[in-house]
Amino acid sequence: MTFRSMLIAAALCAACSSTPPAELPAPELPQRAGVDPLIAARAEGVEFHGVGDGFVLDVMRENTIRVTLTASGETLTFPKPEPQHPRWYGTIYTTSNDAHRLRIEIRNDRPCERADRAVYPIRVEFGLDGREFVGCGRQF
């Protein structure tokens, strides 16, 4: 047996005899949700998330639309109606609660550029009690 073959055999024996490192289990969803905002939003049930000057909009998978007005911190909740699908590529929601009326247009046909020059594929426009808001969003 040559020195080279003895060296290869010794390396193979060392590799076979060592125990593999213990693999950590995958983290549970609540642990991961606190770290990654996308995972947290999906875990919460967000279907569409929009952000703009003065608002955060979340259309949930299950029966709710949530609008947070960032200036006041006020959060408004609306029932989620069946979406309307216009000729242009997008979705329209028209709904109201006891005190407010909301109309949302999710425009998949228009890209959106934010002030920080980030470009998003979806533009969101909505009216809340006569006030108009424009922002960018993404589907989940």
N, C-alpha and C positions, 0 to 999 in steps of 0.2 A: 504494500500500500504506500503510495507516495505521500509526501508531506501535504500537498495540496488537497488530496482526497481525504486525508485525516482531518484537515482543518474544516473542510465542508461538512464532514460527518459530525464533527464536534459542534459546529454551529447549528446543524439540524437537530441534534439531540438537545441542545440548550433551548432551542425554540420550542420543541415538543414538550419538554419537561416543565417549562415555566407555566404558571397559571395565568389565564387571561385576566386583564384588569376588570374589575367589577364595573358593569355598566349601570349608570344611574337610571332610575325609572323616568319615564316621560312625566313632566309636571302635569298636575291636574289643571283643568281649564280655569278655575278661579285664581290659581297661582299665576298662570300666564296672562290672564286678563288684566291683572294689575300692572303688567309691564308693557304690553303692546296695545296701543289704543285701537288698532284695527280688530284685534282679537276681542278686546273688551266690547266694542260696538257690535260685533257679530254675536257675541254671547248674550248681549242685552236684547238682541232681536232687531237691530237696525237694518233696514233694507236700502235706504238712501240717506246720505248725510250731506248737508249743504252748509256752507259757511260764507258769510259776507259781512259787509260793514254794518254792524249793529245787530246781527242775528246768528243763531245756530239753528238749523232745521234738521229734524230727524223724522223720517217716515219709517214707521215700524212695520214689521211683517204682519203683526197681529193687531188690527183694529185701531191703531192710534197714530196720530201725527203730533209731534211735540215741537214747539217753537220757543226758543229762549231768546229774549231780547237782552243783549249784552250790556247795554247802557244802564238798564234798571235791574238786571238780574231776574226779571220776571219770567216765569215759565208758564206757557199756555199749552193746554192739551185739547186736542180736537178728535172727534171720531174720524176714522179713516173710511172714506166712501169708496165705491167702486171707481177705478180710474177711467178717465176718458182718454182715447187715443186719437189725437188729431191727425190731419194729413201730414203735417211735418213730423219728423221722428222725435217722439217724446211722450210725455204723460201730463195730464191735467187732473188736479184734485180740487173740488169745490166743496167746502164744508163750513160748519159753524158750530160754536158751542153756545152756552147761555148768554155770553156777553160779547163775543167777537165773531167776525166773518172772515174766512180765509180762502184765497184762491191761489193755487200753486201751479206754475208751469215749469216742468222739468224739460229743458231743451237739449236733447241729445244731438241735435243738428248744429249746434253752435259751441265752439270751444270757448273757454272762459280764461281770461288772464287776470290774475290777482295783482295787487299793488307790489308784491314782492317778486313779480315777474314769473311766478310759477304758472304754468298753463295746465288747466284741467280740461278733460274731454266734455264735461257737461256744464251747462249754464242753468241756473235756477233763478226764476223771477217769481215773486209772489206779492200779493196785496193783502194787507191786514188792516181792516177798518179804514180804508182809503189811503193808507201809507203804502208806498211802493218800495220793495227791497230787491236787490240784485246781488247774486253771488255765484260761487262755484260749488260743484258737488261731485259726488261719485256714488256709484251703485256698489252694494255689497253682495 
